[in-house]
Amino acid sequence: MAYHSIGIEGNTLSYTQCKSIILNNYILRAVKEREFYEVRNYKNLLPKFIENLKHYKKLDNELIKEFYYFIIQDLIDNNGQFKKIENVIIGTNFEPTKPYLVPIQLKDLIDNLYYKFDLAKNDDDKTKAILESHINFERIHPFSDGNDRMGRLLMVYSCLEQNLSPIIVPQ
């Protein structure tokens, strides 16, 4: 998950280097500080991620902000917070959610996801709900940076929560 997600966003570390950081907190050669932090942050998040899954913690705004805090640590100053100013996504034909609407729209997205899980007749229905939720999360774009990483992370969390194989978007 970490290797593919950061690779999509331009991180140049190899799979072996990512593995070394996650398993040993060590890498054999000098790398860009940002690239190291991007991988290390997944390592720091994993215990919290697993703990929440073990305790059947459902997604909510606070949990999403907590995951965001871990995944963006040492990369930006406002980690753990929803965006305060509007963001623009170049090359798209939609406008992300205004900052003041993020909490309610994200709560609605989550409520809708769990409603669809309750109605799901099979794993395909659950997977479809997760994918639709991911698209809507990206449209909300609740953070100033790292939204794509968070969206992919939330897909994995939802899959594991629903006992589905995780959806990993390859780079």
Chimera marker file (.cmm) of the C-alpha trace (Angstrom):
<marker_set name="trace">
<marker id="1" x="0.000" y="0.000" z="0.000" r="1" g="1" b="0" radius="0.5"/>
<marker id="2" x="2.701" y="2.500" z="0.987" r="1" g="1" b="0" radius="0.5"/>
<marker id="3" x="4.980" y="1.785" z="-1.957" r="1" g="1" b="0" radius="0.5"/>
<marker id="4" x="2.280" y="2.107" z="-4.598" r="1" g="1" b="0" radius="0.5"/>
<marker id="5" x="0.509" y="5.064" z="-3.023" r="1" g="1" b="0" radius="0.5"/>
<marker id="6" x="3.619" y="7.230" z="-2.700" r="1" g="1" b="0" radius="0.5"/>
<marker id="7" x="4.905" y="6.084" z="-6.086" r="1" g="1" b="0" radius="0.5"/>
<marker id="8" x="1.759" y="7.377" z="-7.763" r="1" g="1" b="0" radius="0.5"/>
<marker id="9" x="2.633" y="10.774" z="-6.317" r="1" g="1" b="0" radius="0.5"/>
<marker id="10" x="6.211" y="10.783" z="-7.587" r="1" g="1" b="0" radius="0.5"/>
<marker id="11" x="8.230" y="9.238" z="-4.755" r="1" g="1" b="0" radius="0.5"/>
<marker id="12" x="11.275" y="7.549" z="-6.342" r="1" g="1" b="0" radius="0.5"/>
<marker id="13" x="12.097" y="5.030" z="-3.601" r="1" g="1" b="0" radius="0.5"/>
<marker id="14" x="12.160" y="1.405" z="-4.688" r="1" g="1" b="0" radius="0.5"/>
<marker id="15" x="10.013" y="-1.331" z="-3.201" r="1" g="1" b="0" radius="0.5"/>
<marker id="16" x="13.096" y="-2.668" z="-1.358" r="1" g="1" b="0" radius="0.5"/>
<marker id="17" x="13.874" y="0.762" z="0.073" r="1" g="1" b="0" radius="0.5"/>
<marker id="18" x="10.283" y="1.219" z="1.235" r="1" g="1" b="0" radius="0.5"/>
<marker id="19" x="10.363" y="-2.206" z="2.825" r="1" g="1" b="0" radius="0.5"/>
<marker id="20" x="13.617" y="-1.356" z="4.634" r="1" g="1" b="0" radius="0.5"/>
<marker id="21" x="12.169" y="1.853" z="6.065" r="1" g="1" b="0" radius="0.5"/>
<marker id="22" x="8.961" y="0.156" z="7.191" r="1" g="1" b="0" radius="0.5"/>
<marker id="23" x="10.602" y="-2.938" z="8.681" r="1" g="1" b="0" radius="0.5"/>
<marker id="24" x="13.919" y="-1.516" z="9.914" r="1" g="1" b="0" radius="0.5"/>
<marker id="25" x="13.448" y="2.280" z="9.961" r="1" g="1" b="0" radius="0.5"/>
<marker id="26" x="16.658" y="2.335" z="7.966" r="1" g="1" b="0" radius="0.5"/>
<marker id="27" x="17.785" y="2.894" z="4.416" r="1" g="1" b="0" radius="0.5"/>
<marker id="28" x="21.213" y="2.171" z="2.918" r="1" g="1" b="0" radius="0.5"/>
<marker id="29" x="21.706" y="5.386" z="0.975" r="1" g="1" b="0" radius="0.5"/>
<marker id="30" x="20.900" y="9.042" z="1.315" r="1" g="1" b="0" radius="0.5"/>
<marker id="31" x="17.404" y="9.884" z="0.074" r="1" g="1" b="0" radius="0.5"/>
<marker id="32" x="15.268" y="12.982" z="-0.053" r="1" g="1" b="0" radius="0.5"/>
<marker id="33" x="13.926" y="13.744" z="3.396" r="1" g="1" b="0" radius="0.5"/>
<marker id="34" x="10.366" y="14.081" z="2.068" r="1" g="1" b="0" radius="0.5"/>
<marker id="35" x="10.527" y="10.649" z="0.408" r="1" g="1" b="0" radius="0.5"/>
<marker id="36" x="11.745" y="9.046" z="3.632" r="1" g="1" b="0" radius="0.5"/>
<marker id="37" x="8.958" y="10.721" z="5.664" r="1" g="1" b="0" radius="0.5"/>
<marker id="38" x="6.292" y="9.628" z="3.201" r="1" g="1" b="0" radius="0.5"/>
<marker id="39" x="7.226" y="5.975" z="3.796" r="1" g="1" b="0" radius="0.5"/>
<marker id="40" x="7.984" y="6.342" z="7.513" r="1" g="1" b="0" radius="0.5"/>
<marker id="41" x="4.542" y="7.867" z="8.014" r="1" g="1" b="0" radius="0.5"/>
<marker id="42" x="2.883" y="4.680" z="6.782" r="1" g="1" b="0" radius="0.5"/>
<marker id="43" x="4.989" y="2.731" z="9.272" r="1" g="1" b="0" radius="0.5"/>
<marker id="44" x="3.894" y="5.059" z="12.082" r="1" g="1" b="0" radius="0.5"/>
<marker id="45" x="0.257" y="4.811" z="11.020" r="1" g="1" b="0" radius="0.5"/>
<marker id="46" x="0.045" y="1.016" z="10.755" r="1" g="1" b="0" radius="0.5"/>
<marker id="47" x="-0.270" y="0.234" z="14.507" r="1" g="1" b="0" radius="0.5"/>
<marker id="48" x="-3.088" y="2.790" z="14.851" r="1" g="1" b="0" radius="0.5"/>
<marker id="49" x="-4.707" y="1.507" z="11.669" r="1" g="1" b="0" radius="0.5"/>
<marker id="50" x="-4.636" y="-2.109" z="12.886" r="1" g="1" b="0" radius="0.5"/>
<marker id="51" x="-5.756" y="-1.183" z="16.407" r="1" g="1" b="0" radius="0.5"/>
<marker id="52" x="-8.836" y="0.569" z="15.051" r="1" g="1" b="0" radius="0.5"/>
<marker id="53" x="-9.684" y="-2.389" z="12.825" r="1" g="1" b="0" radius="0.5"/>
<marker id="54" x="-9.308" y="-4.812" z="15.748" r="1" g="1" b="0" radius="0.5"/>
<marker id="55" x="-11.721" y="-2.707" z="17.799" r="1" g="1" b="0" radius="0.5"/>
<marker id="56" x="-14.205" y="-2.441" z="14.906" r="1" g="1" b="0" radius="0.5"/>
<marker id="57" x="-13.825" y="1.343" z="14.852" r="1" g="1" b="0" radius="0.5"/>
<marker id="58" x="-15.976" y="2.780" z="12.110" r="1" g="1" b="0" radius="0.5"/>
<marker id="59" x="-14.760" y="5.669" z="10.036" r="1" g="1" b="0" radius="0.5"/>
<marker id="60" x="-15.777" y="9.127" z="11.184" r="1" g="1" b="0" radius="0.5"/>
<marker id="61" x="-14.375" y="12.625" z="10.727" r="1" g="1" b="0" radius="0.5"/>
<marker id="62" x="-12.146" y="12.382" z="13.791" r="1" g="1" b="0" radius="0.5"/>
<marker id="63" x="-10.633" y="9.045" z="12.781" r="1" g="1" b="0" radius="0.5"/>
<marker id="64" x="-9.990" y="10.344" z="9.274" r="1" g="1" b="0" radius="0.5"/>
<marker id="65" x="-8.243" y="13.421" z="10.704" r="1" g="1" b="0" radius="0.5"/>
<marker id="66" x="-6.210" y="11.157" z="12.994" r="1" g="1" b="0" radius="0.5"/>
<marker id="67" x="-5.098" y="8.995" z="10.056" r="1" g="1" b="0" radius="0.5"/>
<marker id="68" x="-4.287" y="12.184" z="8.165" r="1" g="1" b="0" radius="0.5"/>
<marker id="69" x="-2.151" y="13.408" z="11.059" r="1" g="1" b="0" radius="0.5"/>
<marker id="70" x="-0.010" y="10.281" z="10.798" r="1" g="1" b="0" radius="0.5"/>
<marker id="71" x="0.171" y="10.082" z="7.009" r="1" g="1" b="0" radius="0.5"/>
<marker id="72" x="1.250" y="13.700" z="6.482" r="1" g="1" b="0" radius="0.5"/>
<marker id="73" x="3.446" y="14.144" z="9.599" r="1" g="1" b="0" radius="0.5"/>
<marker id="74" x="6.580" y="16.269" z="9.000" r="1" g="1" b="0" radius="0.5"/>
<marker id="75" x="5.378" y="17.034" z="5.463" r="1" g="1" b="0" radius="0.5"/>
<marker id="76" x="3.073" y="20.002" z="6.076" r="1" g="1" b="0" radius="0.5"/>
<marker id="77" x="2.276" y="22.245" z="9.040" r="1" g="1" b="0" radius="0.5"/>
<marker id="78" x="-1.480" y="21.760" z="9.288" r="1" g="1" b="0" radius="0.5"/>
<marker id="79" x="-1.501" y="18.001" z="9.538" r="1" g="1" b="0" radius="0.5"/>
<marker id="80" x="-4.509" y="16.515" z="11.273" r="1" g="1" b="0" radius="0.5"/>
<marker id="81" x="-6.807" y="19.352" z="10.185" r="1" g="1" b="0" radius="0.5"/>
<marker id="82" x="-9.292" y="19.877" z="7.419" r="1" g="1" b="0" radius="0.5"/>
<marker id="83" x="-8.379" y="22.513" z="4.856" r="1" g="1" b="0" radius="0.5"/>
<marker id="84" x="-8.877" y="26.136" z="5.836" r="1" g="1" b="0" radius="0.5"/>
<marker id="85" x="-8.611" y="27.627" z="2.349" r="1" g="1" b="0" radius="0.5"/>
<marker id="86" x="-10.024" y="26.426" z="-0.948" r="1" g="1" b="0" radius="0.5"/>
<marker id="87" x="-7.920" y="24.103" z="-3.061" r="1" g="1" b="0" radius="0.5"/>
<marker id="88" x="-7.860" y="23.798" z="-6.813" r="1" g="1" b="0" radius="0.5"/>
<marker id="89" x="-7.219" y="20.606" z="-8.741" r="1" g="1" b="0" radius="0.5"/>
<marker id="90" x="-5.699" y="21.459" z="-12.089" r="1" g="1" b="0" radius="0.5"/>
<marker id="91" x="-6.992" y="19.413" z="-14.999" r="1" g="1" b="0" radius="0.5"/>
<marker id="92" x="-10.368" y="18.561" z="-13.481" r="1" g="1" b="0" radius="0.5"/>
<marker id="93" x="-13.824" y="19.772" z="-14.340" r="1" g="1" b="0" radius="0.5"/>
<marker id="94" x="-15.166" y="20.011" z="-10.784" r="1" g="1" b="0" radius="0.5"/>
<marker id="95" x="-14.700" y="22.336" z="-7.855" r="1" g="1" b="0" radius="0.5"/>
<marker id="96" x="-13.710" y="20.733" z="-4.545" r="1" g="1" b="0" radius="0.5"/>
<marker id="97" x="-15.908" y="21.311" z="-1.518" r="1" g="1" b="0" radius="0.5"/>
<marker id="98" x="-15.614" y="24.687" z="0.194" r="1" g="1" b="0" radius="0.5"/>
<marker id="99" x="-13.670" y="24.439" z="3.484" r="1" g="1" b="0" radius="0.5"/>
<marker id="100" x="-16.644" y="25.322" z="5.690" r="1" g="1" b="0" radius="0.5"/>
<marker id="101" x="-18.699" y="22.480" z="4.151" r="1" g="1" b="0" radius="0.5"/>
<marker id="102" x="-16.047" y="19.750" z="4.488" r="1" g="1" b="0" radius="0.5"/>
<marker id="103" x="-17.081" y="18.353" z="7.925" r="1" g="1" b="0" radius="0.5"/>
<marker id="104" x="-20.753" y="17.898" z="7.020" r="1" g="1" b="0" radius="0.5"/>
<marker id="105" x="-20.124" y="16.565" z="3.511" r="1" g="1" b="0" radius="0.5"/>
<marker id="106" x="-17.541" y="14.097" z="4.800" r="1" g="1" b="0" radius="0.5"/>
<marker id="107" x="-19.942" y="12.956" z="7.536" r="1" g="1" b="0" radius="0.5"/>
<marker id="108" x="-22.659" y="12.487" z="4.902" r="1" g="1" b="0" radius="0.5"/>
<marker id="109" x="-20.234" y="10.487" z="2.738" r="1" g="1" b="0" radius="0.5"/>
<marker id="110" x="-19.386" y="8.197" z="5.671" r="1" g="1" b="0" radius="0.5"/>
<marker id="111" x="-23.016" y="7.771" z="6.710" r="1" g="1" b="0" radius="0.5"/>
<marker id="112" x="-23.915" y="6.890" z="3.127" r="1" g="1" b="0" radius="0.5"/>
<marker id="113" x="-21.056" y="4.373" z="2.920" r="1" g="1" b="0" radius="0.5"/>
<marker id="114" x="-22.208" y="2.519" z="6.043" r="1" g="1" b="0" radius="0.5"/>
<marker id="115" x="-25.819" y="2.650" z="4.856" r="1" g="1" b="0" radius="0.5"/>
<marker id="116" x="-24.748" y="0.960" z="1.616" r="1" g="1" b="0" radius="0.5"/>
<marker id="117" x="-22.779" y="-1.632" z="3.591" r="1" g="1" b="0" radius="0.5"/>
<marker id="118" x="-25.952" y="-2.435" z="5.560" r="1" g="1" b="0" radius="0.5"/>
<marker id="119" x="-27.921" y="-2.847" z="2.328" r="1" g="1" b="0" radius="0.5"/>
<marker id="120" x="-25.217" y="-4.810" z="0.498" r="1" g="1" b="0" radius="0.5"/>
<marker id="121" x="-26.263" y="-8.251" z="-0.655" r="1" g="1" b="0" radius="0.5"/>
<marker id="122" x="-22.719" y="-9.401" z="-1.411" r="1" g="1" b="0" radius="0.5"/>
<marker id="123" x="-19.057" y="-8.384" z="-1.514" r="1" g="1" b="0" radius="0.5"/>
<marker id="124" x="-19.459" y="-6.834" z="-4.961" r="1" g="1" b="0" radius="0.5"/>
<marker id="125" x="-22.019" y="-4.405" z="-3.545" r="1" g="1" b="0" radius="0.5"/>
<marker id="126" x="-19.624" y="-3.498" z="-0.729" r="1" g="1" b="0" radius="0.5"/>
<marker id="127" x="-16.742" y="-3.004" z="-3.162" r="1" g="1" b="0" radius="0.5"/>
<marker id="128" x="-18.897" y="-0.774" z="-5.349" r="1" g="1" b="0" radius="0.5"/>
<marker id="129" x="-19.853" y="1.297" z="-2.283" r="1" g="1" b="0" radius="0.5"/>
<marker id="130" x="-16.182" y="1.696" z="-1.363" r="1" g="1" b="0" radius="0.5"/>
<marker id="131" x="-15.236" y="2.791" z="-4.872" r="1" g="1" b="0" radius="0.5"/>
<marker id="132" x="-18.115" y="5.280" z="-5.059" r="1" g="1" b="0" radius="0.5"/>
<marker id="133" x="-17.133" y="6.619" z="-1.654" r="1" g="1" b="0" radius="0.5"/>
<marker id="134" x="-13.552" y="7.035" z="-2.840" r="1" g="1" b="0" radius="0.5"/>
<marker id="135" x="-14.639" y="9.092" z="-5.843" r="1" g="1" b="0" radius="0.5"/>
<marker id="136" x="-16.778" y="11.290" z="-3.602" r="1" g="1" b="0" radius="0.5"/>
<marker id="137" x="-13.934" y="11.693" z="-1.087" r="1" g="1" b="0" radius="0.5"/>
<marker id="138" x="-11.673" y="12.938" z="-3.872" r="1" g="1" b="0" radius="0.5"/>
<marker id="139" x="-14.354" y="15.406" z="-4.953" r="1" g="1" b="0" radius="0.5"/>
<marker id="140" x="-14.626" y="16.746" z="-1.397" r="1" g="1" b="0" radius="0.5"/>
<marker id="141" x="-10.817" y="17.016" z="-1.176" r="1" g="1" b="0" radius="0.5"/>
<marker id="142" x="-10.989" y="17.726" z="2.574" r="1" g="1" b="0" radius="0.5"/>
<marker id="143" x="-7.308" y="18.465" z="3.179" r="1" g="1" b="0" radius="0.5"/>
<marker id="144" x="-4.831" y="21.024" z="1.885" r="1" g="1" b="0" radius="0.5"/>
<marker id="145" x="-2.498" y="18.254" z="0.681" r="1" g="1" b="0" radius="0.5"/>
<marker id="146" x="-2.356" y="14.454" z="0.676" r="1" g="1" b="0" radius="0.5"/>
<marker id="147" x="-5.986" y="13.864" z="-0.346" r="1" g="1" b="0" radius="0.5"/>
<marker id="148" x="-5.133" y="11.182" z="-2.892" r="1" g="1" b="0" radius="0.5"/>
<marker id="149" x="-3.004" y="9.281" z="-0.373" r="1" g="1" b="0" radius="0.5"/>
<marker id="150" x="-5.788" y="9.547" z="2.193" r="1" g="1" b="0" radius="0.5"/>
<marker id="151" x="-8.406" y="8.421" z="-0.294" r="1" g="1" b="0" radius="0.5"/>
<marker id="152" x="-6.419" y="5.287" z="-1.138" r="1" g="1" b="0" radius="0.5"/>
<marker id="153" x="-5.770" y="4.648" z="2.564" r="1" g="1" b="0" radius="0.5"/>
<marker id="154" x="-9.475" y="4.915" z="3.379" r="1" g="1" b="0" radius="0.5"/>
<marker id="155" x="-10.295" y="2.434" z="0.610" r="1" g="1" b="0" radius="0.5"/>
<marker id="156" x="-7.918" y="-0.084" z="2.193" r="1" g="1" b="0" radius="0.5"/>
<marker id="157" x="-9.375" y="0.549" z="5.652" r="1" g="1" b="0" radius="0.5"/>
<marker id="158" x="-12.940" y="0.082" z="4.397" r="1" g="1" b="0" radius="0.5"/>
<marker id="159" x="-12.021" y="-3.121" z="2.575" r="1" g="1" b="0" radius="0.5"/>
<marker id="160" x="-10.337" y="-4.626" z="5.629" r="1" g="1" b="0" radius="0.5"/>
<marker id="161" x="-13.190" y="-3.461" z="7.837" r="1" g="1" b="0" radius="0.5"/>
<marker id="162" x="-15.626" y="-5.324" z="5.559" r="1" g="1" b="0" radius="0.5"/>
<marker id="163" x="-13.402" y="-8.438" z="5.303" r="1" g="1" b="0" radius="0.5"/>
<marker id="164" x="-12.602" y="-7.738" z="1.655" r="1" g="1" b="0" radius="0.5"/>
<marker id="165" x="-9.250" y="-7.947" z="-0.072" r="1" g="1" b="0" radius="0.5"/>
<marker id="166" x="-7.766" y="-4.453" z="-0.021" r="1" g="1" b="0" radius="0.5"/>
<marker id="167" x="-7.924" y="-2.344" z="-3.146" r="1" g="1" b="0" radius="0.5"/>
<marker id="168" x="-4.373" y="-1.260" z="-3.944" r="1" g="1" b="0" radius="0.5"/>
<marker id="169" x="-3.975" y="1.120" z="-6.858" r="1" g="1" b="0" radius="0.5"/>
<marker id="170" x="-0.670" y="0.191" z="-8.525" r="1" g="1" b="0" radius="0.5"/>
<marker id="171" x="1.692" y="2.892" z="-9.690" r="1" g="1" b="0" radius="0.5"/>
<link id1="1" id2="2" r="1" g="1" b="0" radius="0.2"/>
<link id1="2" id2="3" r="1" g="1" b="0" radius="0.2"/>
<link id1="3" id2="4" r="1" g="1" b="0" radius="0.2"/>
<link id1="4" id2="5" r="1" g="1" b="0" radius="0.2"/>
<link id1="5" id2="6" r="1" g="1" b="0" radius="0.2"/>
<link id1="6" id2="7" r="1" g="1" b="0" radius="0.2"/>
<link id1="7" id2="8" r="1" g="1" b="0" radius="0.2"/>
<link id1="8" id2="9" r="1" g="1" b="0" radius="0.2"/>
<link id1="9" id2="10" r="1" g="1" b="0" radius="0.2"/>
<link id1="10" id2="11" r="1" g="1" b="0" radius="0.2"/>
<link id1="11" id2="12" r="1" g="1" b="0" radius="0.2"/>
<link id1="12" id2="13" r="1" g="1" b="0" radius="0.2"/>
<link id1="13" id2="14" r="1" g="1" b="0" radius="0.2"/>
<link id1="14" id2="15" r="1" g="1" b="0" radius="0.2"/>
<link id1="15" id2="16" r="1" g="1" b="0" radius="0.2"/>
<link id1="16" id2="17" r="1" g="1" b="0" radius="0.2"/>
<link id1="17" id2="18" r="1" g="1" b="0" radius="0.2"/>
<link id1="18" id2="19" r="1" g="1" b="0" radius="0.2"/>
<link id1="19" id2="20" r="1" g="1" b="0" radius="0.2"/>
<link id1="20" id2="21" r="1" g="1" b="0" radius="0.2"/>
<link id1="21" id2="22" r="1" g="1" b="0" radius="0.2"/>
<link id1="22" id2="23" r="1" g="1" b="0" radius="0.2"/>
<link id1="23" id2="24" r="1" g="1" b="0" radius="0.2"/>
<link id1="24" id2="25" r="1" g="1" b="0" radius="0.2"/>
<link id1="25" id2="26" r="1" g="1" b="0" radius="0.2"/>
<link id1="26" id2="27" r="1" g="1" b="0" radius="0.2"/>
<link id1="27" id2="28" r="1" g="1" b="0" radius="0.2"/>
<link id1="28" id2="29" r="1" g="1" b="0" radius="0.2"/>
<link id1="29" id2="30" r="1" g="1" b="0" radius="0.2"/>
<link id1="30" id2="31" r="1" g="1" b="0" radius="0.2"/>
<link id1="31" id2="32" r="1" g="1" b="0" radius="0.2"/>
<link id1="32" id2="33" r="1" g="1" b="0" radius="0.2"/>
<link id1="33" id2="34" r="1" g="1" b="0" radius="0.2"/>
<link id1="34" id2="35" r="1" g="1" b="0" radius="0.2"/>
<link id1="35" id2="36" r="1" g="1" b="0" radius="0.2"/>
<link id1="36" id2="37" r="1" g="1" b="0" radius="0.2"/>
<link id1="37" id2="38" r="1" g="1" b="0" radius="0.2"/>
<link id1="38" id2="39" r="1" g="1" b="0" radius="0.2"/>
<link id1="39" id2="40" r="1" g="1" b="0" radius="0.2"/>
<link id1="40" id2="41" r="1" g="1" b="0" radius="0.2"/>
<link id1="41" id2="42" r="1" g="1" b="0" radius="0.2"/>
<link id1="42" id2="43" r="1" g="1" b="0" radius="0.2"/>
<link id1="43" id2="44" r="1" g="1" b="0" radius="0.2"/>
<link id1="44" id2="45" r="1" g="1" b="0" radius="0.2"/>
<link id1="45" id2="46" r="1" g="1" b="0" radius="0.2"/>
<link id1="46" id2="47" r="1" g="1" b="0" radius="0.2"/>
<link id1="47" id2="48" r="1" g="1" b="0" radius="0.2"/>
<link id1="48" id2="49" r="1" g="1" b="0" radius="0.2"/>
<link id1="49" id2="50" r="1" g="1" b="0" radius="0.2"/>
<link id1="50" id2="51" r="1" g="1" b="0" radius="0.2"/>
<link id1="51" id2="52" r="1" g="1" b="0" radius="0.2"/>
<link id1="52" id2="53" r="1" g="1" b="0" radius="0.2"/>
<link id1="53" id2="54" r="1" g="1" b="0" radius="0.2"/>
<link id1="54" id2="55" r="1" g="1" b="0" radius="0.2"/>
<link id1="55" id2="56" r="1" g="1" b="0" radius="0.2"/>
<link id1="56" id2="57" r="1" g="1" b="0" radius="0.2"/>
<link id1="57" id2="58" r="1" g="1" b="0" radius="0.2"/>
<link id1="58" id2="59" r="1" g="1" b="0" radius="0.2"/>
<link id1="59" id2="60" r="1" g="1" b="0" radius="0.2"/>
<link id1="60" id2="61" r="1" g="1" b="0" radius="0.2"/>
<link id1="61" id2="62" r="1" g="1" b="0" radius="0.2"/>
<link id1="62" id2="63" r="1" g="1" b="0" radius="0.2"/>
<link id1="63" id2="64" r="1" g="1" b="0" radius="0.2"/>
<link id1="64" id2="65" r="1" g="1" b="0" radius="0.2"/>
<link id1="65" id2="66" r="1" g="1" b="0" radius="0.2"/>
<link id1="66" id2="67" r="1" g="1" b="0" radius="0.2"/>
<link id1="67" id2="68" r="1" g="1" b="0" radius="0.2"/>
<link id1="68" id2="69" r="1" g="1" b="0" radius="0.2"/>
<link id1="69" id2="70" r="1" g="1" b="0" radius="0.2"/>
<link id1="70" id2="71" r="1" g="1" b="0" radius="0.2"/>
<link id1="71" id2="72" r="1" g="1" b="0" radius="0.2"/>
<link id1="72" id2="73" r="1" g="1" b="0" radius="0.2"/>
<link id1="73" id2="74" r="1" g="1" b="0" radius="0.2"/>
<link id1="74" id2="75" r="1" g="1" b="0" radius="0.2"/>
<link id1="75" id2="76" r="1" g="1" b="0" radius="0.2"/>
<link id1="76" id2="77" r="1" g="1" b="0" radius="0.2"/>
<link id1="77" id2="78" r="1" g="1" b="0" radius="0.2"/>
<link id1="78" id2="79" r="1" g="1" b="0" radius="0.2"/>
<link id1="79" id2="80" r="1" g="1" b="0" radius="0.2"/>
<link id1="80" id2="81" r="1" g="1" b="0" radius="0.2"/>
<link id1="81" id2="82" r="1" g="1" b="0" radius="0.2"/>
<link id1="82" id2="83" r="1" g="1" b="0" radius="0.2"/>
<link id1="83" id2="84" r="1" g="1" b="0" radius="0.2"/>
<link id1="84" id2="85" r="1" g="1" b="0" radius="0.2"/>
<link id1="85" id2="86" r="1" g="1" b="0" radius="0.2"/>
<link id1="86" id2="87" r="1" g="1" b="0" radius="0.2"/>
<link id1="87" id2="88" r="1" g="1" b="0" radius="0.2"/>
<link id1="88" id2="89" r="1" g="1" b="0" radius="0.2"/>
<link id1="89" id2="90" r="1" g="1" b="0" radius="0.2"/>
<link id1="90" id2="91" r="1" g="1" b="0" radius="0.2"/>
<link id1="91" id2="92" r="1" g="1" b="0" radius="0.2"/>
<link id1="92" id2="93" r="1" g="1" b="0" radius="0.2"/>
<link id1="93" id2="94" r="1" g="1" b="0" radius="0.2"/>
<link id1="94" id2="95" r="1" g="1" b="0" radius="0.2"/>
<link id1="95" id2="96" r="1" g="1" b="0" radius="0.2"/>
<link id1="96" id2="97" r="1" g="1" b="0" radius="0.2"/>
<link id1="97" id2="98" r="1" g="1" b="0" radius="0.2"/>
<link id1="98" id2="99" r="1" g="1" b="0" radius="0.2"/>
<link id1="99" id2="100" r="1" g="1" b="0" radius="0.2"/>
<link id1="100" id2="101" r="1" g="1" b="0" radius="0.2"/>
<link id1="101" id2="102" r="1" g="1" b="0" radius="0.2"/>
<link id1="102" id2="103" r="1" g="1" b="0" radius="0.2"/>
<link id1="103" id2="104" r="1" g="1" b="0" radius="0.2"/>
<link id1="104" id2="105" r="1" g="1" b="0" radius="0.2"/>
<link id1="105" id2="106" r="1" g="1" b="0" radius="0.2"/>
<link id1="106" id2="107" r="1" g="1" b="0" radius="0.2"/>
<link id1="107" id2="108" r="1" g="1" b="0" radius="0.2"/>
<link id1="108" id2="109" r="1" g="1" b="0" radius="0.2"/>
<link id1="109" id2="110" r="1" g="1" b="0" radius="0.2"/>
<link id1="110" id2="111" r="1" g="1" b="0" radius="0.2"/>
<link id1="111" id2="112" r="1" g="1" b="0" radius="0.2"/>
<link id1="112" id2="113" r="1" g="1" b="0" radius="0.2"/>
<link id1="113" id2="114" r="1" g="1" b="0" radius="0.2"/>
<link id1="114" id2="115" r="1" g="1" b="0" radius="0.2"/>
<link id1="115" id2="116" r="1" g="1" b="0" radius="0.2"/>
<link id1="116" id2="117" r="1" g="1" b="0" radius="0.2"/>
<link id1="117" id2="118" r="1" g="1" b="0" radius="0.2"/>
<link id1="118" id2="119" r="1" g="1" b="0" radius="0.2"/>
<link id1="119" id2="120" r="1" g="1" b="0" radius="0.2"/>
<link id1="120" id2="121" r="1" g="1" b="0" radius="0.2"/>
<link id1="121" id2="122" r="1" g="1" b="0" radius="0.2"/>
<link id1="122" id2="123" r="1" g="1" b="0" radius="0.2"/>
<link id1="123" id2="124" r="1" g="1" b="0" radius="0.2"/>
<link id1="124" id2="125" r="1" g="1" b="0" radius="0.2"/>
<link id1="125" id2="126" r="1" g="1" b="0" radius="0.2"/>
<link id1="126" id2="127" r="1" g="1" b="0" radius="0.2"/>
<link id1="127" id2="128" r="1" g="1" b="0" radius="0.2"/>
<link id1="128" id2="129" r="1" g="1" b="0" radius="0.2"/>
<link id1="129" id2="130" r="1" g="1" b="0" radius="0.2"/>
<link id1="130" id2="131" r="1" g="1" b="0" radius="0.2"/>
<link id1="131" id2="132" r="1" g="1" b="0" radius="0.2"/>
<link id1="132" id2="133" r="1" g="1" b="0" radius="0.2"/>
<link id1="133" id2="134" r="1" g="1" b="0" radius="0.2"/>
<link id1="134" id2="135" r="1" g="1" b="0" radius="0.2"/>
<link id1="135" id2="136" r="1" g="1" b="0" radius="0.2"/>
<link id1="136" id2="137" r="1" g="1" b="0" radius="0.2"/>
<link id1="137" id2="138" r="1" g="1" b="0" radius="0.2"/>
<link id1="138" id2="139" r="1" g="1" b="0" radius="0.2"/>
<link id1="139" id2="140" r="1" g="1" b="0" radius="0.2"/>
<link id1="140" id2="141" r="1" g="1" b="0" radius="0.2"/>
<link id1="141" id2="142" r="1" g="1" b="0" radius="0.2"/>
<link id1="142" id2="143" r="1" g="1" b="0" radius="0.2"/>
<link id1="143" id2="144" r="1" g="1" b="0" radius="0.2"/>
<link id1="144" id2="145" r="1" g="1" b="0" radius="0.2"/>
<link id1="145" id2="146" r="1" g="1" b="0" radius="0.2"/>
<link id1="146" id2="147" r="1" g="1" b="0" radius="0.2"/>
<link id1="147" id2="148" r="1" g="1" b="0" radius="0.2"/>
<link id1="148" id2="149" r="1" g="1" b="0" radius="0.2"/>
<link id1="149" id2="150" r="1" g="1" b="0" radius="0.2"/>
<link id1="150" id2="151" r="1" g="1" b="0" radius="0.2"/>
<link id1="151" id2="152" r="1" g="1" b="0" radius="0.2"/>
<link id1="152" id2="153" r="1" g="1" b="0" radius="0.2"/>
<link id1="153" id2="154" r="1" g="1" b="0" radius="0.2"/>
<link id1="154" id2="155" r="1" g="1" b="0" radius="0.2"/>
<link id1="155" id2="156" r="1" g="1" b="0" radius="0.2"/>
<link id1="156" id2="157" r="1" g="1" b="0" radius="0.2"/>
<link id1="157" id2="158" r="1" g="1" b="0" radius="0.2"/>
<link id1="158" id2="159" r="1" g="1" b="0" radius="0.2"/>
<link id1="159" id2="160" r="1" g="1" b="0" radius="0.2"/>
<link id1="160" id2="161" r="1" g="1" b="0" radius="0.2"/>
<link id1="161" id2="162" r="1" g="1" b="0" radius="0.2"/>
<link id1="162" id2="163" r="1" g="1" b="0" radius="0.2"/>
<link id1="163" id2="164" r="1" g="1" b="0" radius="0.2"/>
<link id1="164" id2="165" r="1" g="1" b="0" radius="0.2"/>
<link id1="165" id2="166" r="1" g="1" b="0" radius="0.2"/>
<link id1="166" id2="167" r="1" g="1" b="0" radius="0.2"/>
<link id1="167" id2="168" r="1" g="1" b="0" radius="0.2"/>
<link id1="168" id2="169" r="1" g="1" b="0" radius="0.2"/>
<link id1="169" id2="170" r="1" g="1" b="0" radius="0.2"/>
<link id1="170" id2="171" r="1" g="1" b="0" radius="0.2"/>
</marker_set>
